[in-house]
Amino acid sequence: MTTRRLPFLLNRSSSSFAGAAAGVIALALIGTACSPVEPAGSEGGGSNSQQAGGQDVFGDPADPAQVKPGGTLTVALSADPDKLDPTLSRSLYSRYVFHTMCEKLYDLGPDAKVVPQLATALPTISADGLSLTIPLKQGVRFADGGTLDSTAVKVSIERGLTLAGSGRKSELGPISAVETPDPNTVVIKLSKPFAPLTAALADRAGMVLSPAAVSRLGANFSTAPVCVGPFKFASRVAQNSIKVVKDPLYYDAAKVHLDAIEYRIITDSSIRSANLKSGDAQVADSLSTQDAPSLQQDGTMTVLQSQSLGYQGLTVNIANANGIGNPLKPLDTPIAKDPRIRQALALSVDREALVKSIFNGLNTVACSPVSPKSEFTSDAAQVCPPHDPAKAKQLLADAGASTPYKVTMITSNNPDSLRLAQALQAMVKEGGFDLVIKPVEYASLLDQQDRGDFELLQLGWSGRVDPDANIYNFVGTSGSQNVAGYSNPEVDELLTDARQSTDKADRVKLYGDVVAKLQQDLPLIYLYRQRNLTGVSKKVLGIQVYPDGVLRAAFAGFAK
Amino acid sequence: MRRYLLGRLWQSIVTLILATIVVFVGVRALPGDPALALAGEDRDPESLRAIREQYGLDDSLLVQFWQFVSHAARGDLGQSIRTGESVTTMIANALPVTIELSVLAILVASVLGVGAGVVAAVRRGRPAEWAANALALLGLSVPNFWLGLMAILYLSVALGLFPASGFVPFFTDPVGNLHHLILPALILGTGLAAVIMRQTRSSMLDALSADYIRTAEAKGLSPRAVIGRHALRNSLIVVVTIVGLQLGALISGAVVTERIFALPGFGKLTVDAVFQRDYPVIQAVVLVTAAAYILINLLVDLLYSVIDPRIRVRGDA
């Protein structure tokens, strides 16, 4: 490799450009893919350990008697968070950092239920569902010394609704006004009922930003973010590390044991594990199937596990020939036109075997977008048609498709996704399909997906607390990520009703009905749910991971 | 001389402009959309539109190019699409890390390579030469990423001798800085050590059969003096040239090493920017790299012309 560079380096100016260009090409070719979200296996993996058999291990809060004050915790993160601005941020990993420095109106409990954080109680919702009243904690101060009040909440929510490039706008829904009757009460007015709002306020949309910092930094808030939190932002080295330090102004500072937390970006999972073992990091997220078993057997480590609220699946391009955001145009392929072929493909997949063989039984089978951990689940939402290759062949014959039916699938080019694709390829053969795998680099995969340049696509979704956020955008006709180009007015109506209903039982039933429809039409063939695996050194107590996948390190401490 | 100098400067500027254009167009020819890469999961048409508008991605290529060039000319390389940070700051932070890593790697490679090369030449046809040759072959064949992983597993995890990741700036903690960099430098230096070893060996063999060595031996100098003061010194001229030429390759090799050891260097910055389609960062790092190459070549050319007047004369003609 090295000697080949000699000739152009020996030459003069013409070669300097060649050198620069060759350097760039070499740089572009070297290295491994960095996937910010959700290719298969990116959030966890399997294990040979019996302990791993599908049990959530969230971790326990630190017992103050057992931890010593001080110290810097090093967390090995699998991807670089994007902008540290709750309004603009879009990556899951920024939520890890926000957890320590930007508290929200609401948080999530280990049971995936919403609990108050900066609010003192769950919102009081008016009978017509058009008004939410949120009482705020008193005596809470931002890291810059400012006081948290209803005006600050109003500024943050309105910023989410109006700032150019806001990632929160669709999460906040049809908010018409934010009122501040007194400093400790916020009233959110809606133009139509929007049930998922409370859950959205338990995520980035509910983070309260310092109004002083917002007015000083504007759209550059991410360069020096200021919120309410156990820690405050200290520094960031691009693509490498983020450091937060203890905030003495935090309202519950006595519960904070660590002096600082450093998030170190290490994209390769084996190297993350090695850092954990060597003690250079005390926490590592997204462990791989290969590394988790050895860490579980290591007496000095704990592996936290939480089942994702999202899913991994196969999207069939039905009518996304024009690209997303454009009018739907059906594809002229049998699999796009005939649901029986999609049903045959779904029946050809042995999900149980897939989960066992590829993920060693650690991940769980998924046949619908509603997580069994969700409070909106039901038997109807968890119905799973059994693996039946004979029926699949019959359906193909009924549809008049010639076998083997050839279908091309694009997938992310990381090892876990490829392993999954190969297993699927072998599996669906029995059902009469010839699956052609086309691995694509992640950024290109997203591009092809949105342009509608695919027949079948393997990608997942990390999941949100409210089922609406896991369904509507993906299978609703006007869904922002309806990359299948699916359109079923009945499904749209059911989803809209579920969105606007304030009655839980009603919503549970509606989501069950949606699942039944989706299993007939199959724009998306759900395969499995991942388990978030986080390695933690036993030298550290109090690290927790909940079903939202967010690593909770703020109240951890080093063991005495 | 002045005319030659002006001519070379002009050539350099043209090369830099051409490099800028090719990179600008090349980055945009890559499949993948920065707005999509940034939006990730949370994308909807409105946000994508806003991102494109904010970063001027929906402007015509000419407008985008003019924006880039006019800002770059004022020293403003823009903001990272992904993190919103100033690209100039990102580069200013990353460059010293890679330079320090490369210098250390050259030091490591020179010590190992020259030592092994001398042994191989002096002990020609004996086990020591075979061992040195075998090591050189290994150094050339074993990929850095594998070697890096093994080093972390055995030297960091098992023995705890070196940190497996992280970086401390030299001026904050010089000892900590070296402690963090020694393992990456060793890994990065192995390939170069092999090249140096082979070069030293062949130059030494040439030198050892030269007449002046026979004369030195005939004068009664000790073997150590003959090898060290005469043969090695003459052989090193070629070796030093090779080391200089390998610097570029070394910086490219630093990409892998930086990723393995989570070092906040230039290579890691570039690769991550490519994967995230962070256009301003990719453009800026390439521009800086191209400018560095052009500057080095310009200096080398000027040195040549000082050393060899024929080049200057030809340039004047």
Interface residues (C-beta under 8 A of the other chain):
Chain A: M1 T2 T3 R5 L6 L9 L10 R12 S13 S14 S15 S16 F17 G19 A20 A21 G23 V24 A26 L27 A28 I30 G31 T32 A33 C34 P36 V37 E38 T74 A76 D80 D82 K83 L84 D85 L88 R90 S91 L92 A164 G165 S166 G167 K169 S170 A219 N220 S222 T223 R236 V237 A238 Q239 N240 S241 R264 I265 I266 T267 D268 S270 I271 A274 N275 K277 S278 G279 D280 A281 I324 G325 E441 Y442 A443 S444 L446 D447 Q448 D450 W461 S462 N473 S480 Q481
Chain B: R8 Q11 S12 T15 L18 A19 V22 V23 G26 P31 G32 D33 L36 A37 L38 A39 G40 E41 D42 R43 D44 P45 E46 S47 L48 A50 I51 E53 Q54 S80 R82 T83 G84 E85 M90 N93 A94 L149 I152 L153 S156 V157 G160 P163 A164 S165 G166 F167 G191 L192 V195 L245 Q246 G248 A249 I251 S252 G253 V255 V256 R259 I260 A262 L263 P264 G267 K268 L269 T270 V271 D272 A273 V274 F275 Q276 R277 V286 T289 A290 Y293 I294 I296 N297 L298 V300 D301
